[in-house]
Structure formats: C-alpha cells, structure tokens
C-alpha cells in the first residue's frame, strides 16, 4: 500500500474513532432515565369539559350524580378534581339533596365527595340549607359532615355551629360546638 493511501486510511480511522468517542461522551445523547412512579401518579388521565358523573349504589339505584364544567381525573390515584360542582345526592327513599361548592374532589371507589369553598347542602323537601367552607359526603352511608363552622338556615330561623353531621336516610341534622341560633317568635297576622 502506498504512503498516501495509508495516510488517508489512518486519517479516516482517526475521524471515525473521534466521532465514536464524541458520541459516547456527548451529554446531549440519548439517556435512559427511569420512570418515576410518583411523578407518573400525579399525571391526569382525563380532562373533561361539561362532564356529568353518576354513581350507583349496591342496589343498582343512583346514589349521587355530579355535573361540572371541568373535571380532571388521575387514574393512578383514583382521584377526580371538579370545578364548580353541582351534585345531587340521593337517600334510601330516592329523595334528592342538592350540594354545590367552588371546587370538589371525588373518590369513585369509596363514593366520597369533598366540597370546598362556599359549600352548600340543601334539603328541598325540608326547606333548609347548610353553608360551610368545607363539606364531606360519604355516599355509601349517606352521611354528610363538616368539621369547620357551619350556618344552618330554615327561614326565618338560623343556627351557627362549629361542626355538623347530616344523615340523609334519617333526615337528621346534628350541630355541635358553640351552637347559637336565631329563632324569631311566630306572630299571628290578621
């Protein structure tokens, strides 16, 4: 082999070796990064606009339904976040109770609904409304409660308390902690 050809082969080999070395040490090259399961668990699986969700009890009857302009569901955590939810809660006699708030979370497996910010629970048949900043609802036991101050209104009466429990099936409300009320006397009008 002649000297100029050997020189070209040597230079070509050097360029190939240098290119391979650069690819091997290049920090921008492909890296195998393991998937972080905790970060993946926070990724939403579904984002829905103008969504309606209906949950059924063990007897096949509707236990609660929820309408929302925006729903974000994270399947790995079985967690659903809802914006401005309007919920219909059903008791054992299929009477409807209305609930709403600024935001909410729904755990469909446990049928647990948490309403936060300007939360309301209305019993249309009884004519009362309960207002709180946070309201929890256990759909399996038809039990609503609030561990923060509440206002119960059945005009013209109002009652304030630090905590509240409502059992929908029994139409029973229990207020506790510094309960105060305003009960105007009835007047007979001619």
Backbone torsions as a table, in degrees:
resi	resn	phi	psi	omega
1	UNK	NA	139.4	-177.3
2	UNK	-79.2	160.8	-177.3
3	UNK	-61.6	-43.6	180.0
4	UNK	-65.3	-32.4	-179.8
5	UNK	-72.0	-42.3	177.6
6	UNK	-61.3	-37.6	179.3
7	UNK	-64.8	-41.6	179.4
8	UNK	-66.7	-42.0	178.5
9	UNK	-63.4	-42.9	-180.0
10	UNK	-64.5	-43.6	178.9
11	UNK	-66.3	-42.3	178.6
12	UNK	-62.7	-43.0	178.0
13	UNK	-63.3	-40.3	178.8
14	UNK	-64.9	-42.5	178.5
15	UNK	-64.0	-43.4	179.5
16	UNK	-64.5	-44.3	179.6
17	UNK	-64.3	-42.6	178.2
18	UNK	-64.1	-40.7	177.0
19	UNK	-63.0	-43.7	178.5
20	UNK	-63.3	-40.1	178.0
21	UNK	-63.8	-42.1	178.8
22	UNK	-65.2	-40.4	177.9
23	UNK	-64.9	-38.2	-178.0
24	UNK	-68.7	-38.0	-177.4
25	UNK	-99.0	-1.7	-177.9
26	UNK	-65.6	120.0	-179.1
27	UNK	-71.4	-15.5	179.0
28	UNK	-88.4	0.4	-178.5
29	UNK	-71.0	171.9	-178.5
30	UNK	-63.6	133.3	177.9
31	UNK	-122.4	145.4	175.2
32	UNK	-95.6	106.4	179.7
33	UNK	-103.2	125.5	179.3
34	UNK	-67.8	147.5	179.1
35	UNK	-76.4	129.7	178.0
36	UNK	-84.7	109.6	-176.9
37	UNK	-62.4	-31.3	179.1
38	UNK	-68.1	-40.7	177.8
39	UNK	-68.3	-39.0	179.4
40	UNK	-65.2	-32.6	-179.8
41	UNK	-67.4	-20.5	179.7
42	UNK	-89.7	-4.3	-178.5
43	UNK	-81.3	128.1	178.4
44	UNK	-66.7	142.4	176.7
45	UNK	-94.9	-29.5	-178.7
46	UNK	-141.3	137.0	170.5
47	UNK	-127.0	116.8	-175.7
48	UNK	-121.0	142.4	175.2
49	UNK	-104.1	141.4	179.1
50	UNK	50.0	58.6	-175.3
51	UNK	-97.7	152.3	172.4
52	UNK	-130.6	132.6	-179.5
53	UNK	-122.9	134.2	177.4
54	UNK	-125.1	128.5	177.8
55	UNK	-111.2	140.1	-178.3
56	UNK	-112.7	144.5	177.3
57	UNK	-81.5	-178.2	-179.6
58	UNK	-63.1	-28.2	-179.2
59	UNK	-83.8	1.7	179.0
60	UNK	86.4	-1.7	178.5
61	UNK	-89.0	155.5	178.1
62	UNK	-65.4	129.0	177.1
63	UNK	-102.0	-32.7	175.2
64	UNK	-163.2	150.5	173.6
65	UNK	-136.1	153.5	-173.1
66	UNK	-141.7	134.0	175.0
67	UNK	-118.0	139.0	-177.1
68	UNK	-151.4	145.0	175.5
69	UNK	-72.4	-21.4	-178.8
70	UNK	-150.2	128.9	-179.3
71	UNK	-129.3	132.1	176.2
72	UNK	-124.4	119.2	-177.3
73	UNK	-112.5	130.9	176.0
74	UNK	-111.8	100.2	-172.5
75	UNK	-64.6	-34.0	-177.7
76	UNK	-62.9	-29.2	179.7
77	UNK	-103.4	-1.6	-174.6
78	UNK	49.7	47.2	-175.1
79	UNK	-122.0	131.0	179.1
80	UNK	-125.9	123.7	177.8
81	UNK	-101.4	135.8	-179.5
82	UNK	-130.5	146.1	179.4
83	UNK	-104.3	135.2	178.5
84	UNK	45.0	55.6	-176.9
85	UNK	-72.7	142.6	169.8
86	UNK	-119.8	114.8	-175.2
87	UNK	-114.3	145.5	169.3
88	UNK	-111.0	121.1	179.1
89	UNK	-107.9	135.7	-176.2
90	UNK	-113.6	134.4	175.5
91	UNK	-91.4	-173.5	-175.5
92	UNK	-66.6	-20.4	177.4
93	UNK	-97.2	11.1	-179.8
94	UNK	63.5	23.9	171.0
95	UNK	-74.8	145.8	-178.1
96	UNK	-96.0	136.5	173.4
97	UNK	-119.3	136.5	-176.4
98	UNK	-101.7	136.3	177.7
99	UNK	-136.6	143.5	178.5
100	UNK	-153.3	164.5	178.9
101	UNK	-169.9	-180.0	176.8
102	UNK	-73.9	-44.6	177.9
103	UNK	-142.1	166.4	177.9
104	UNK	-157.9	165.6	173.2
105	UNK	-129.8	145.9	-177.4
106	UNK	-131.5	126.8	172.9
107	UNK	-108.2	101.9	-173.8
108	UNK	-67.4	-31.4	-179.3
109	UNK	-65.3	-40.3	-180.0
110	UNK	-97.2	-3.3	-175.7
111	UNK	54.3	41.6	-179.5
112	UNK	-102.9	127.9	179.7
113	UNK	-120.6	130.2	174.7
114	UNK	-120.7	123.8	179.6
115	UNK	-110.4	132.8	-175.3
116	UNK	-131.3	139.7	177.1
117	UNK	81.1	105.4	176.5
118	UNK	57.0	47.2	-177.1
119	UNK	-81.3	139.4	179.8
120	UNK	-131.9	142.3	170.2
121	UNK	-128.5	122.7	-175.1
122	UNK	-119.7	131.9	174.0
123	UNK	-106.4	92.0	-175.2
124	UNK	-59.4	-37.8	-179.1
125	UNK	-67.0	-34.6	-178.7
126	UNK	-91.4	-17.9	177.9
127	UNK	78.0	26.6	176.9
128	UNK	-121.1	160.7	179.0
129	UNK	-135.8	138.4	177.6
130	UNK	-114.5	130.4	-179.8
131	UNK	-119.4	138.7	179.4
132	UNK	-159.2	167.1	175.7
133	UNK	-85.0	-17.8	179.2
134	UNK	-148.5	133.2	-178.5
135	UNK	-136.1	129.8	178.0
136	UNK	-108.6	146.8	177.9
137	UNK	-139.3	126.9	175.4
138	UNK	-102.6	102.7	-175.7
139	UNK	-68.8	-25.2	-179.9
140	UNK	-69.8	-39.5	-178.6
141	UNK	-103.2	3.6	-178.8
142	UNK	49.9	50.2	-176.4
143	UNK	-125.1	124.6	175.6
144	UNK	-113.3	146.0	178.0
145	UNK	-153.8	161.9	175.7
146	UNK	-141.8	130.9	178.0
147	UNK	-99.3	8.9	177.1
148	UNK	-118.7	165.2	-176.8
149	UNK	-51.6	141.7	-177.5
150	UNK	-130.0	157.1	173.9
151	UNK	-126.5	122.2	177.8
152	UNK	-107.0	125.4	-177.6
153	UNK	-123.6	131.1	169.2
154	UNK	-141.9	85.6	-169.1
155	UNK	-46.8	136.3	6.5
156	UNK	-90.6	10.9	-177.4
157	UNK	-91.2	145.7	173.8
158	UNK	-138.3	149.1	176.9
159	UNK	-140.5	139.7	176.0
160	UNK	-114.2	147.4	176.5
161	UNK	-155.9	165.9	178.4
162	UNK	-86.6	-20.1	-178.1
163	UNK	-150.1	156.8	-177.7
164	UNK	-150.6	145.7	171.9
165	UNK	-131.8	139.0	175.9
166	UNK	-131.2	127.6	174.2
167	UNK	-107.3	106.5	-173.6
168	UNK	-62.3	-42.0	-177.2
169	UNK	-61.9	-31.5	-179.1
170	UNK	-97.9	-4.7	-173.2
171	UNK	50.7	46.9	-175.8
172	UNK	-118.3	132.4	177.8
173	UNK	-118.8	134.0	177.6
174	UNK	-126.9	121.4	177.4
175	UNK	-105.6	142.4	178.8
176	UNK	-145.3	156.5	177.8
177	UNK	79.8	100.9	176.8
178	UNK	50.5	52.8	179.6
179	UNK	-73.1	127.5	178.0
180	UNK	-134.6	143.4	-178.4
181	UNK	-141.9	161.1	175.7
182	UNK	-124.6	113.5	-176.7
183	UNK	-126.9	89.5	-179.2
184	UNK	-64.4	144.7	178.8
185	UNK	-67.2	144.1	177.0
186	UNK	-72.9	141.7	176.8
187	UNK	-120.6	136.3	177.3
188	UNK	-87.7	119.3	-179.2
189	UNK	-98.9	138.3	179.4
190	UNK	-69.7	NA	NA
